[in-house]
């Protein structure tokens, strides 16, 4: 028997580790597969591993309709999934235009909405995404460029539940070179998305220029180190978020928050409390910026009679005596 190629073993091992807690679950797991090397290697590994854990595995491929021939490519991915024992297999055709965001964000929003709809309808226990260690490193660099705080620098979580759907990223400790090599070892022919090298997109510029420049200057370990930074910050962020949850409960007073209770908190906890409260008031995470939270914090720590803070939800927050309240 021929030895298993190390990249194939690495991808299968990562998938096995992610799926083991779901063994014998009633519903299927779904792989989000574009046909690129990362998601194709993930889908092949899932087709091998899932049945050995007593799991059914299916595939969803999303046609964003942004390129000529996208429908044919989606059908090719679906046909491959059927041929390799994945069931159910679905093509989700989406319209990413007219969403009021940039093209990258619009495509991502449409994709996740389609994956979530398929997962709920098929009663899937999880959706598997093909993000790799390289994707995580790129995410950290993009967060640094935006001036993001610890939450942004924590990158993509290996597991997250959104609208009742569990999203798993089994390959965050696997390099992109390994997924490419795994496809080659298995005789798979992945599709190369031209958007991944289009300089119009920030992530593409990071992938093709910024990260390679860092690797050239600092050595190949920089990719691992950036991904490790995300893991460390994710653990710290989770701990601070737990403290903030307790502090938010303790600061509540009627429909507002107690200023003395907020002022007694460390800044890292207090700003998280204000962020979470803003979300309760309707501000979306995407629209809620540092300046909004800083303005709320100034009502607590820099009070000089200033007017209300306008949140992106349209809500107002005012200070009345020793309370922050919706205006």
N, C-alpha and C positions, 0 to 999 in steps of 0.2 A: 504494500500500500504506500502510495506516494505521501511524503510528509506534507502537512497542511502549511501553506504559505504563511509566514508570520503576519503580514498585513490582514489576511483573511481571519486568522486566529484573533488578532487584536480587535477587529470590528465585531466578530461574533462574541468575544468575551465581554465587550462593553454592552452589547445588546442583552446578553444573558444576565449581566449584573442588574440592568435596568428593569428587565421583565420578571426576574425571579420573585419579587414581592407580589406579582399579579398572577402567579401560577394557579391554574384551575379556576380562574375568574370566569364568570358566566358569559360576558360579552367579548367581542373581538378587540384586538388592538389594530389600529390603522396606521399605516406608514404614509406620510406625506411625501410623495416622490415626484420630482420634476423631471427625472431622467438624467440629471447631472451626476457626477461621480460620488458626491457625498450621499445624496439620498438614494442613489442606485445601490451603492454598497450597503447602506442601511437596510434597504428593502430585501436584498439578497440574504443578508445575515438574519433578518427577522423571519423570512420564509424558512430558514434552516432551524433557528433556535426555538421559535414560538411553539411548534407542534411538540417538541421535546419537553416543553414545560406545561403541556396540556392546554395551550392557548390557541385560539383561532386568530389568524392574522390576515388583514385585508390591506388594500391600497387605495389612496385617493390621489389623483393627479389634477392639478388646477391649471386650466387654460385661461390665461389672463387676456388673451386676444390682443396682445401688444405687438406681435411679430407675425410676419407672413409664415404660413405653414404651422402655426401653433396648434391648430386642431388635429392635424396629422401627427404631430409629435406626441400630443396627449394620447391619441389613440394607440400609438406605438408603445408608450409606457404602459397603458392599460392592458394591451395584448400581452406584453412581456409579463405583467403581474399574473394574469390568468395562467399563462404557460408555466409559471414557476410556483403554482400552488397557492397563490394568494386569493382569498375570497372573503368578503365581497371586494370587487374592484369597481371604482366609480371615477368618472370624469366630471369635475365641477367647472363649468364655464362661467366666468365672472366678468363684470364690467367695472373696471377700475377707474373710469373717467368720471369727471364731475363730482368728485368727493371733496373738493375744496382744500386738498393738501397736495404736496409735491408728488411726482410720479412714483418714487420709491415708497413713500408712506401710503399712497393710495393703493398700490398693488399689494403691499403687505396687509393693509386693512381688509381688502377684499378677499385675500387668500385665507386669512385667519377666520373671517366670517364664514367662508365656505367650508373650511375644515371643521369648525365648530358645529355648523348645521348638520354636516354628514355624521359627525360623531354622535350627536344627540339622537338623530333619526335612527342610526344603526345600533344605538345603545352600546357604543364602544367604551371600553374601560380606560383607554388612553389613545392619544395620537402621538406618534413618534416623529420627531423632526431631526433633520440631518445636519445640524450645526456642529462644526468641529472646533478643535482647539484654536485653529487659525481664525475662525469666525469670532471666537471669543476675544482673541487678542485684538482683532480689528475693532470690535465693539468697545473695548477699553480705550483704544486710541481715539475713537470718535467721541467718546464721553469726555476724555481729557480736552479735546479741541473745543467742546461746547462749554467747558468749565463746569461740568457736572459734579455733584457731590458724591458721597460714598454710594448712594443708591445707584447712580448711573455707572460708576466705576465697578460696581459689583457684577456688571455684565448680565448675561443671560443665565437664568437659573436652570439647573438640570431638571427640575420638576416644578410645574406651576399649574394651578387650576384657574381657568377663566370661564365664567358663565357655566359652571358645572362640568367643564371638559378638562381632563387632565392632559397636560402637554409634557412630554418627556423628551429630553435631549441626551440620548445615550452616548453620543460621540464627542462630548466636550473635552475628553482627555485623549482623543484620537486626532492625529495630525491629518491635514488634507492630503499630504503626500501618501499617507497610508490608505486612505480611501481610494485614491487613484490607483495605487499599486494593487489593492484588493480587487478592483474591477478588472485590471489587466490579468491578474492571476486566475480569475474566474471566467475570463473570456467575454466580459461584458463590454459594451461599447457605449459609454456615456455621451450625453449631449453637452456641448459647451455653450452656455448661454452668453451671447455677445454683450448683454448688459453688464456682465461681470468684469468686462474690460473697457466699458464705455466711460471716458473721463468726465462725462456730464454728471455722473453719480459720485457722491462723496465716498461711499464705501469702495467703489471701484478704484478711486484714486489712492485710497489707503492700501488696498490690496496690491495694486500694480506698482506703486511708487513709494509711499511712506513706510510701510512695513518692511519691504525689501531693503530700503535705505537704512533702517534701524538694524536689521540683521547684518548688513554689510559693515556697519559701524561698530556694533556691539556683540556680534556673534549670534548664532542660531538659537542660543538659549533664551533670547529675548522673547520669543513667542511663548515658550513655556512660562517664563516669569510674568508676562502680562496676564496670562490665563490664571496663574497662581494668585496674582494680586486680586483678580476678580473673586476667586474662591474665598480668600481671607476676608475681603471686604464684605462679601455676602454674609459670612458668619457674624461679623461685627454688626452689620446692619440689622440682621434678624434679632440680635440681642437688644439693640437700641429700640427697635420697633416694639418689642415686647414690653420694655420699660415705658415707652411712650403710651402704649395702650392702657397700662395701669394708671399712668399719670393723667391721661385724658379723663378716665372715669373719676379720678379724685378731684379734678378741677371743675367738673360740671356744677353749674348752679342754675337751675331752671333751664331756659333755652340758651344760656350763655356759658362763659367760662370765667372762673375767678382769677382776677389779675394777681392777687397775692400768691395764690397757688402756682400760677404760671411763673411768676418772678422767682420763686424758690427753686425752680428746676434748673439743672445744667442746660446750657444753650443747645447742646446736641439733642437732648430729650425734648426741650420746649419747642424747638422748631418742628420737630416731628409731630408733636401734639397739634400744633397750629396747621401743619400740612394735612393731617388726618381730619381735623375739624373742618377745614376748607372743603375737603372731599365730601364730607357729610352735607355741606351746604350747597353741593351741586357742581363744584369745580372739578373738571376732568383732570386726570393725572397728566395728560399730554399738554393741556393748556396752562396748568398751574406752574408758574415759574418762580425762581428764587426771589424775584422782586416782590411778588405777592406775599410770600411768607415773611420776607424782611420787613415789609410794611406793617404786617400784623404784629410782628415782634416789636416793632417800634412803638406800637400802642401799649405794650407792656413795659418795655425797658427804656424807652425814650419819650415818654408822654409829655407833651407840651400843649395839649389842647387841639391837636391836629384833627382834620376831618375824617370822614369814613374811608375805609379801604375798599376798593372795588375789586371783587373777585371775577375771574373769567366766566363764571356761571351767570353773572349779572347780579349776584347777591352783594349786599353791602354789609360791612362789619364796622361797628362803632364801639367806642368806649363810653360807658355810662357809669361814672363813679368807679367802683372796683370790679366792674364786669365788662367783658367783651360780649357783645350781643349782635345778632343779625339786625341790620338797620331797616 
